[in-house]
Amino acid sequence: MIIAIDGPSASGKSTTAKGVAEKLGFTHLDTGAMYRAVTWGLKNAEITADDIETICHFLSEIEIYFDATNRIHLNGADVSREIRSGDISSRVSAVSSVPEVREKMVTIQRQIAKFTF
């Protein structure tokens, strides 16, 4: 079973999802963290949200995964703390609205679900 929680930034989606997952014995997949990780990676690579061609190249070379403690890694680096900054929060909406980013994240999410659930 997959449960999705949607809502605005900082509305408590992750906290609610973690609680629901724990209560029901489900695995929690923080998809928002995935978009934040991509946003962080693009920012550090100095790629803007309107540079679709470069974003597509960036996406073709990334590896995103969660470790056993549910910390998120981008290309081998734990970015769990960095992705929660105000700067990333202010950029993530623009990045997550890029169709190619959404497509890549859904692909990764399905791969994780296949091996986790």
Secondary structure as UniProt FT lines:
FT   TURN            9..10
FT   HELIX           13..24
FT   HELIX           31..44
FT   TURN            45..46
FT   TURN            49..50
FT   HELIX           52..60
FT   STRAND          64..66
FT   TURN            68..69
FT   STRAND          72..74
FT   TURN            75..76
FT   STRAND          77..78
FT   TURN            80..81
FT   HELIX           82..84
FT   HELIX           86..96
FT   HELIX           99..116
//
